[in-house]
Structures are given as C-alpha cells and as structure tokens.
Amino acid sequence: MLIPGYATPVGTARYARRFETRLPGNFREVQGLWISSLGLGTYLGEPTAACDVLYREAVGHALESGINVVDTAINYRQQRSERAIAQGLAAAISGGKVHRDEVLIATKGGFLTFDENEPADPAAYFQETLIDTGLVRPEEVAAGCHVMSPKYLENQIEVSRRNLGVETLDVYYLHNPETQLPHVTREEFDRRIRAAFAALEKAVSDGRIRVYGTATWNAYRVGPESPEALSLADLFGIAEEVGGTGHHFRALQLPFNLAMPEALAASTQHFDGKVVPVLQVAHAKGMLVFASASLLQRKLAEGLPEDLRKWFPGLRTDAQRAIQFVRSAPGITCALIGMSHRDHVSENLGTAAMPPLSREQFRAMLSK
C-alpha cells in the first residue's frame, strides 16, 4: 500500500510553524511550499543492511526535528537508500510525527543500477533485465551507464514509487543528463531531452510526480562554450514546447559550496541578452534550487581558514559554518547534506538554530 498525498502549501506551512521558534529562518516559501533550508541527502554509504538501519533512523530523526526535505536517487546505494527512506518515512507518519503533506521527497532517474547487491556478472544482469526485456534499446545507452528514454524513465518512476512507498514523488530529476553529451550530437541530445520532458509531463498528469527538473554536476557550472554545458533558458523552451506555459519543469539540483561557488559566481548562462550565473536565471524563473555537495563529501567539515570562520559567529563547527554559507546564498532553496546517522542530523541542525546570513552579510563576506 503506497502512502497517498504529496507536499502541499497547507501541510508544509503547518510543519514550519512547529519549528518557527526553535529554528528561526529555517523555512523558505518557494512555489507555495515551505521548505527547510537543510535537506537530508542519502548518497554516501555502503550498500549494506547496517547502513540501511542508520539511514532509516536518520530520516526519522530529521523529520521530527525540523527537516522536511529528503533527497535520493534510484541508484544511490543500489536502490537501498530509497528503501531505507520508505521505512523511516512510514514509521514517522504512523507514529504521528509528520503527515505526508508536510514532507518533500525528491528522487532521480537516468543511471543504470543494480537491485540491492552487485551481481556476479553486471553485463549479463543488464542484458537480461534491460535489453532482453525490451525496456532499453542498446543505442539508448550513453557512456555505458545512462538512459533517459521515455520507456526507461516511466519504469524508473514506478520502481522509485514502490521503493519509497509513496503514490506521488514531489520532485523527479533527470540525473546528470550531461552524461550523454560526449556521446551523441547536440541535436540528438535535444531530441532525447524533449522526449524525456514529454514523459515527465505525462507522469505529472497521471499523478505520479508533482514537478520535475535536472540534477547535474557540471552542466550549469561550465561556460556556454563547453561541450558539457546546458542552457537553462533552452530547457525552459523545450519544456514549453511539450508542456505549454503551465509546464512542470520547476526544480534544479546542482553542486554549490565554499569550494564550488560557480552557480552564484560564474556567468555561464545566456539570459535576456546577458551572460549571467545560473542562480540568477533560476530565481527569475521561480525555480526550486537544491544545493548538492554542501560539505563536498565532508571535505569542508574541518580546516576552514580563520578569516572565514569569523563570518559565522555562534556556530560550533566548520561543518555548520560551511552549511551556513550554502543556506545563506541568494537563490538557494535548500542545502542538501549527506546524513547517514542521527548524530549528523543533530549536529547539522545546530546550523538552523541560527538565522541565515542576511544578503548584506553574505555580500560583505564575498567581497573580502
């Protein structure tokens, strides 16, 4: 039995009110939803039962403590992250800690994945489960690992819904679509994106997802002349072609942190006759923007320069300071942080006990 419902303005506002005193400035309203400035990511960790238990506990602790964003992907830990989230979410709902309409669940599809455990012969596994069944045609596979055909995406959405135990996915991303760019012409890539967007619009109309977007690594960080570059304006044009002006291409996920500030600092996008940072375009379009790698896989959790630490008074650790930088950046809706243990949740939520930096404070820090 899949849990019905999805994140709503009424539900997320109700959730935010429970924490408004304890976590000042932790929630932002975007597209009518009240979204926590910290989100729980589930990328890291081994595909083991022991790690599943830790994630399940971390999800439950996060949901009852002021984090209402949970991010994953079907290939994270070979589908085990989605399934661990399902257990944590179901327990929190059945225990009366949260309601389904208070929580935003995001996942991704595009990369090939195993089912919990790596088979002895991966090539034979994919041949039997994808090619022989007709789910994927060989020419649709890019880089030996990536597919974004409509038939494959429809299948992956269904698998993710079952894995996560929910009727409706709040956000569904094409996962690193730029993976395909070195392997197909730009014309063929645009054709594939157009077909993928059409499939995702259909999934919205069927009630299986609410909105869709792109989760990328390099695509928006590199200059427009790069072979890996994606134009957000062009993608909006494609979304309008297949979904009209009421299309549901409304979310971005991309890396942003102290060591990778390009989303805010690098002019990579042609927009309104100028070349501007991607966050400027996303803000103009009213998009949800989720920052991945907020701690750069814990590399920013210690050793920050002393002259940087002074901008974050009241925070105890470099991890909290690095998170504060991300959640304070103009245009970022939510900073995603890998949290595979309830202690990580508690430490990171210490950041949300402080208001984010003001725009003036953030700009002053960048100017130094």
C-alpha positions as CSV (number, residue, x, y, z in Angstrom):
1,M,0.0,0.0,0.0
2,L,1.6,3.3,-1.1
3,I,1.2,6.3,1.1
4,P,-1.1,8.8,-0.6
5,G,-0.6,12.5,-0.9
6,Y,2.3,14.9,-1.5
7,A,3.8,18.1,-0.1
8,T,1.3,20.9,-0.1
9,P,1.3,24.6,0.9
10,V,-1.0,23.9,3.8
11,G,0.9,20.9,5.0
12,T,4.4,22.4,4.7
13,A,3.2,25.6,6.4
14,R,1.8,23.5,9.3
15,Y,5.2,21.8,9.6
16,A,7.2,25.0,9.5
17,R,5.0,26.6,12.3
18,R,6.0,23.8,14.7
19,F,9.7,24.9,14.5
20,E,9.4,28.6,13.9
21,T,10.7,29.5,17.4
22,R,13.4,26.8,17.7
23,L,14.7,27.2,14.2
24,P,14.4,30.8,13.1
25,G,14.7,31.4,9.4
26,N,14.9,27.7,8.6
27,F,12.0,27.6,6.2
28,R,11.6,29.4,2.8
29,E,8.4,29.7,0.8
30,V,9.0,28.7,-2.9
31,Q,6.2,27.8,-5.3
32,G,3.9,27.9,-2.3
33,L,5.7,25.3,-0.3
34,W,7.5,25.9,3.0
35,I,10.8,24.1,2.6
36,S,13.5,23.6,5.3
37,S,16.9,25.2,4.5
38,L,18.6,21.9,5.2
39,G,17.7,18.7,3.5
40,L,18.8,15.1,4.2
41,G,20.9,13.5,1.4
42,T,21.4,9.8,1.0
43,Y,24.2,9.4,-1.5
44,L,27.0,8.2,0.8
45,G,27.5,4.9,2.5
46,E,27.9,1.2,1.6
47,P,25.0,-0.8,0.2
48,T,24.6,-2.8,3.4
49,A,21.8,-3.7,5.9
50,A,23.7,-1.9,8.7
51,C,23.8,1.3,6.7
52,D,20.1,0.9,5.8
53,V,19.3,0.9,9.5
54,L,21.3,4.1,10.1
55,Y,19.6,5.9,7.3
56,R,16.2,4.8,8.5
57,E,16.9,6.3,11.9
58,A,18.4,9.4,10.5
59,V,15.3,10.0,8.3
60,G,13.0,9.6,11.3
61,H,15.1,11.9,13.4
62,A,15.3,14.6,10.7
63,L,11.6,14.6,10.1
64,E,10.7,15.0,13.7
65,S,13.4,17.7,14.2
66,G,12.7,20.3,11.5
67,I,14.0,18.9,8.2
68,N,11.2,18.3,5.7
69,V,13.3,17.6,2.6
70,V,14.6,14.2,1.8
71,D,16.7,13.7,-1.3
72,T,17.8,10.4,-3.0
73,A,18.2,8.7,-6.4
74,I,17.3,5.2,-7.5
75,N,21.0,4.3,-8.0
76,Y,22.1,5.6,-4.5
77,R,23.4,2.6,-2.7
78,Q,21.8,0.3,-5.4
79,Q,18.2,1.3,-4.5
80,R,18.8,0.7,-0.8
81,S,18.6,4.5,0.0
82,E,15.1,4.8,-1.4
83,R,14.0,1.7,0.6
84,A,15.5,3.0,3.8
85,I,13.8,6.3,3.4
86,A,10.5,4.4,2.9
87,Q,10.9,2.7,6.3
88,G,11.8,6.0,8.1
89,L,9.0,7.9,6.4
90,A,6.4,5.3,7.1
91,A,7.4,5.0,10.8
92,A,7.3,8.8,11.2
93,I,3.8,9.0,9.7
94,S,2.4,6.0,11.5
95,G,3.9,7.4,14.8
96,G,2.2,10.8,14.3
97,K,5.5,12.7,13.9
98,V,4.7,14.0,10.5
99,H,2.0,13.9,7.8
100,R,2.7,13.1,4.2
101,D,1.6,16.6,3.0
102,E,4.4,18.1,5.2
103,V,7.3,16.4,3.5
104,L,9.0,16.9,0.2
105,I,10.5,13.7,-1.3
106,A,12.9,14.0,-4.3
107,T,14.5,11.3,-6.3
108,K,16.3,10.9,-9.7
109,G,16.5,8.6,-12.6
110,G,18.8,8.0,-15.5
111,F,21.7,6.0,-14.3
112,L,21.6,2.2,-14.5
113,T,21.5,0.5,-11.2
114,F,21.7,-2.9,-9.5
115,D,19.0,-4.1,-7.1
116,E,20.5,-4.0,-3.6
117,N,23.5,-6.2,-4.4
118,E,26.0,-6.2,-7.3
119,P,25.6,-9.3,-9.4
120,A,28.5,-11.6,-10.2
121,D,28.2,-10.6,-13.9
122,P,26.9,-7.0,-14.2
123,A,26.9,-7.0,-18.0
124,A,24.8,-10.2,-18.1
125,Y,22.5,-8.7,-15.5
126,F,21.8,-5.5,-17.6
127,Q,21.4,-7.6,-20.7
128,E,18.8,-9.8,-19.1
129,T,16.9,-7.1,-17.2
130,L,17.0,-4.2,-19.7
131,I,17.9,-5.3,-23.2
132,D,16.3,-8.8,-23.4
133,T,13.1,-7.5,-21.8
134,G,12.8,-4.6,-24.3
135,L,12.9,-2.0,-21.6
136,V,16.0,-0.4,-23.2
137,R,17.4,-0.4,-26.7
138,P,21.2,-0.7,-26.9
139,E,21.5,2.6,-28.8
140,E,19.7,4.4,-26.0
141,V,22.6,3.7,-23.5
142,A,25.2,6.5,-23.2
143,A,28.6,6.1,-21.6
144,G,27.6,2.5,-20.8
145,C,25.5,3.7,-17.8
146,H,22.9,6.3,-18.7
147,V,19.5,6.1,-20.3
148,M,16.8,8.8,-20.4
149,S,14.3,7.3,-22.9
150,P,10.6,7.7,-22.0
151,K,10.1,4.0,-21.5
152,Y,13.0,3.7,-19.2
153,L,12.0,6.8,-17.2
154,E,8.4,5.5,-16.8
155,N,9.8,2.3,-15.4
156,Q,12.2,4.0,-13.1
157,I,9.4,6.3,-11.7
158,E,7.3,3.2,-10.9
159,V,10.3,1.5,-9.2
160,S,11.1,4.6,-7.2
161,R,7.4,5.0,-6.1
162,R,7.4,1.4,-4.8
163,N,10.9,1.7,-3.2
164,L,9.8,4.9,-1.4
165,G,6.4,3.7,-0.6
166,V,4.6,6.8,-1.9
167,E,1.9,7.3,-4.5
168,T,3.4,10.6,-5.6
169,L,7.0,11.8,-5.9
170,D,7.3,15.5,-5.1
171,V,10.3,16.2,-7.3
172,Y,11.7,13.9,-10.0
173,Y,15.0,14.8,-11.6
174,L,16.8,13.7,-14.8
175,H,20.0,12.6,-13.2
176,N,23.1,14.2,-14.7
177,P,21.7,14.3,-18.3
178,E,25.0,15.9,-19.4
179,T,26.5,12.4,-19.1
180,Q,25.1,11.9,-22.6
181,L,26.6,14.9,-24.3
182,P,30.0,13.5,-25.2
183,H,28.3,10.5,-26.8
184,V,25.6,12.0,-29.0
185,T,25.2,15.1,-31.2
186,R,23.6,18.2,-29.6
187,E,20.7,17.7,-32.0
188,E,20.1,14.1,-30.8
189,F,20.6,15.2,-27.2
190,D,17.9,17.9,-27.6
191,R,15.6,15.2,-29.1
192,R,16.2,13.0,-26.1
193,I,15.6,15.7,-23.6
194,R,12.4,16.7,-25.4
195,A,11.1,13.1,-25.3
196,A,12.1,12.8,-21.6
197,F,10.3,16.1,-20.7
198,A,7.2,14.9,-22.5
199,A,7.3,11.6,-20.5
200,L,7.7,13.6,-17.3
201,E,4.8,15.9,-18.1
202,K,2.7,12.8,-18.6
203,A,3.8,11.5,-15.2
204,V,2.6,14.8,-13.7
205,S,-0.8,14.5,-15.3
206,D,-1.0,10.9,-14.1
207,G,-0.3,12.0,-10.5
208,R,2.9,10.0,-10.2
209,I,5.1,13.1,-9.8
210,R,4.4,16.7,-9.0
211,V,7.3,18.6,-10.7
212,Y,10.5,17.6,-12.5
213,G,13.9,19.1,-13.1
214,T,17.5,18.3,-13.7
215,A,20.1,17.2,-11.1
216,T,23.5,18.0,-12.6
217,W,27.2,18.1,-11.7
218,N,28.9,20.0,-14.4
219,A,26.2,21.2,-16.7
220,Y,25.5,24.6,-15.2
221,R,29.0,25.2,-13.7
222,V,30.9,25.3,-17.0
223,G,30.8,28.1,-19.6
224,P,28.4,28.0,-22.5
225,E,31.2,27.0,-24.9
226,S,31.8,23.8,-23.0
227,P,30.6,20.5,-24.6
228,E,29.1,19.6,-21.2
229,A,27.1,22.9,-20.9
230,L,23.3,23.0,-20.6
231,S,21.3,26.2,-21.2
232,L,18.6,26.6,-18.7
233,A,16.8,29.0,-21.0
234,D,16.9,26.4,-23.8
235,L,15.5,23.8,-21.4
236,F,12.6,26.1,-20.5
237,G,11.9,26.5,-24.2
238,I,11.8,22.7,-24.6
239,A,9.5,22.4,-21.5
240,E,7.1,25.0,-23.0
241,E,7.1,23.1,-26.3
242,V,5.9,19.9,-24.6
243,G,4.0,21.2,-21.6
244,G,2.9,24.7,-22.6
245,T,3.3,27.7,-20.4
246,G,2.0,25.7,-17.5
247,H,4.8,23.1,-17.8
248,H,6.2,21.5,-14.6
249,F,10.0,21.9,-15.2
250,R,10.4,23.7,-11.9
251,A,13.4,22.3,-10.0
252,L,17.2,22.3,-10.1
253,Q,19.8,20.4,-8.2
254,L,23.5,21.3,-8.6
255,P,26.6,21.5,-6.5
256,F,27.2,24.6,-4.5
257,N,29.6,25.1,-1.6
258,L,32.6,27.1,-0.4
259,A,34.9,25.3,-2.8
260,M,32.4,25.2,-5.7
261,P,30.6,28.6,-5.9
262,E,30.1,28.7,-9.7
263,A,26.3,28.6,-9.5
264,L,26.5,32.1,-8.0
265,A,29.9,33.3,-9.0
266,A,30.4,32.2,-12.6
267,S,28.5,33.7,-15.6
268,T,27.6,30.5,-17.5
269,Q,24.1,31.2,-18.9
270,H,22.8,33.3,-21.8
271,F,19.7,35.1,-20.5
272,D,17.9,38.3,-21.5
273,G,20.8,39.3,-23.7
274,K,23.4,38.8,-21.0
275,V,25.6,36.0,-19.7
276,V,24.8,35.5,-16.0
277,P,25.1,32.9,-13.2
278,V,22.6,30.1,-13.3
279,L,21.1,31.1,-9.9
280,Q,20.1,34.4,-11.5
281,V,18.2,32.6,-14.2
282,A,16.6,30.1,-11.7
283,H,15.5,32.9,-9.5
284,A,13.9,34.8,-12.4
285,K,12.0,31.6,-13.3
286,G,10.9,30.9,-9.7
287,M,12.6,27.5,-9.5
288,L,13.2,25.3,-6.5
289,V,17.0,25.1,-6.2
290,F,18.7,22.4,-4.1
291,A,22.4,22.6,-3.5
292,S,24.1,19.2,-3.5
293,A,27.6,18.5,-2.0
294,S,27.1,21.3,0.6
295,L,30.0,19.8,2.5
296,L,31.8,18.3,-0.5
297,Q,31.6,14.8,1.0
298,R,32.8,16.1,4.4
299,K,35.9,17.8,2.9
300,L,34.7,21.1,4.1
301,A,33.8,19.9,7.6
302,E,37.1,20.9,9.1
303,G,40.1,23.2,8.4
304,L,38.3,26.3,7.3
305,P,40.6,29.5,7.3
306,E,40.2,31.6,10.5
307,D,39.4,34.7,8.5
308,L,36.4,32.8,7.1
309,R,35.2,31.4,10.4
310,K,34.7,34.9,11.8
311,W,31.7,35.4,9.5
312,F,29.8,32.7,11.3
313,P,29.5,33.6,14.9
314,G,27.6,31.3,17.2
315,L,28.3,28.2,15.2
316,R,30.5,25.5,16.8
317,T,32.0,23.5,13.9
318,D,33.4,24.1,10.4
319,A,30.6,21.8,9.1
320,Q,28.0,24.1,10.5
321,R,29.8,27.1,9.0
322,A,30.0,25.5,5.6
323,I,26.3,24.7,5.7
324,Q,25.5,28.3,6.8
325,F,27.3,29.6,3.7
326,V,25.2,27.5,1.4
327,R,21.8,28.1,3.1
328,S,22.5,31.8,3.1
329,A,23.3,32.1,-0.6
330,P,20.7,34.1,-2.6
331,G,18.7,31.8,-4.8
332,I,19.4,28.6,-2.9
333,T,16.2,27.0,-1.5
334,C,17.8,24.2,0.4
335,A,21.3,22.9,1.3
336,L,21.4,19.1,0.9
337,I,23.8,17.3,3.3
338,G,24.5,13.6,3.5
339,M,23.3,12.4,6.8
340,S,23.6,8.7,7.4
341,H,23.5,8.9,11.2
342,R,21.1,10.6,13.6
343,D,24.1,12.4,15.2
344,H,24.9,14.0,11.8
345,V,21.3,15.3,11.8
346,S,21.7,16.8,15.3
347,E,25.0,18.5,14.5
348,N,23.8,19.9,11.2
349,L,20.5,21.2,12.7
350,G,22.7,23.3,15.0
351,T,23.1,25.5,12.0
352,A,19.4,26.0,11.6
353,A,19.2,27.2,15.2
354,M,20.8,30.4,13.9
355,P,19.2,32.6,11.3
356,P,20.9,32.5,7.9
357,L,23.2,35.4,7.0
358,S,21.5,38.4,5.6
359,R,22.1,39.4,2.0
360,E,24.2,42.3,3.2
361,Q,26.3,40.0,5.4
362,F,26.7,37.4,2.6
363,R,27.8,40.1,0.1
364,A,30.2,41.6,2.6
365,M,31.8,38.1,3.1
366,L,32.2,37.6,-0.6
367,S,33.8,41.0,-1.1
368,K,36.6,40.3,1.4
